[in-house]
């Protein structure tokens, strides 16, 4: 195995990227039902692409250029990975730059591309939704307040075909979470950022709303609640005007937590058939549109988020200090 090294000066972070003909594999894949093979083929392995991160999150595949971007929240960095070059710093600082941070999670979390292929970021450290101009690395703040009060720390986001941005706002970017005096909002909400810049509250029923995704036809909005006391994924019907109706528990991971599996409902992605690939207790839980747990992809580490990339049939996973992938039989939603 050939190893290329990237030393990040000033942060003391030593990253390794695995390249060459020999592949480093890790973890295991659990198959709960026979049809799981229709999604992840027999013999599929989990490949480690790089390691050495503090807490990797928010992956997004950039089709124009064929590369992956993802956040390392505590290190305040967005990294780029591609097959030829491995790991490179894409943006640093990714979030907070001042000397009095509100918490330890300074950087960005969830990343997504808008219809013009511009990077839109859930900026944990600066407590806002931001769009990046990649030509000169300047930023435009899209939202930083609701009802006149500062957001907590936007965590994850998804863009509707209308252009509206749906995002979650737990307190993870704040030291002491809900008890931080800098927390201005009494709730941890799920919000909709409209095209005119206004922000509306969709729901405040979840204690720690986290990952968020649409079903392929955008009729359902899925939201993860990363609370060990109520580790659930909710499903909210999306109305014609973009608002949501009352939600239902789509999948309850309480039993998985009770069995000692590490992790909580976090980031997720959806394939073209509507199956959720949802990070949670034990790894990436693959859940059918009917709420059946079909199988689990486990790297052996806590997995924060995942996304489909390449031609749409590769699942990339940000797993604590590791970037990993597995080749699938299915393809991501929206990939032609």
Phi, psi and omega in degrees: 000130174270136181241128172253141186243143174232114179265120182268104183292141177089340179249344181067025182261124183249111184257142174240135177243129183271121180227177178095189188280332181272133184251134174274122180249159181203167173068199181203166180237124179261131180247112183269332179224155185298324185287356174301333178298335177292344182252316179232116190292155172304139179085358178297143179235157177265121182259133173272124182262328180194159176213182180100011181271160179276310175201098184277144188204170164057045183290145173217137180267130178258107186290325176278091184125342176056060176214164180252139170245143175205159183266147161242101193296306183295332181271003171057043188222142165254127178257155172244137174231135168219165187298322186280319189255346183073222186271135172220151172288128178260318182209124174207127358287144178274336183224245189292139183238355187270176187271358183234064184298147181287346180189188184277343184267085190277332192270197176278163175241257181294142178232146178207156176257137176275185185294343177259016179061028173269142182281125175247133191235140166276101186273094181306305189295320181268359172062049183203167170261128189229143172251137182258134170265105187286352178285327180224008177057040170262164188233147174240122177284122180266326178200136175219002182214154168227130180055036177081357182249147182296142174296160179288288177189089182311134191251307182217160186207156177214146183252125176286158179298340176287345186100347178292146182253125176257131185214159178254153187219068173282180184261021189296337179279357182253133173300137181069009171052241185294343183267002180288128181295343178280353178285112185269330181270135180282356185240166169242099194257170167247128191234164174235122176263114184278163181299334179275004178093352179282155181238130177240146179276128178268314177199149174234024184279346184265140182287318181221072180298140188224257182295153184211141181199154173261151166293162184306325180266006179063021178275343180231135171253120178263137177224131177270143175246108186270065182233121182297338178280337179211072184277085186231159165251130178260151175238122181246122173298137180262123180284167183299331181272005178092350174285175179239153176266180180301139183269170175227156175288117180277316177209133181250120183262017183303319181295322178295322177294316181296333178281358176095008178290134182275145178115168180219160177307126188220226184289161183203164173218167186233139176270177187293341178266002177091007175285136177274132167253096194241122179286136184188201182302116178100347180139215175269110177277129177259117189236129181290164178300342178270359177091016179269132178282108186272329182178175181222136174255116186239124176274349187091355177237163172300132179251125185269324187197169181201159177203155174273143181215188185065231176277010180101355184249021175236125179264118177263136185232129171265112190237090181054253180268010189235144165253127185221169177209160172219139178276135186244167173271331178276177177226155182293153178298137177085357179271124183280000000 
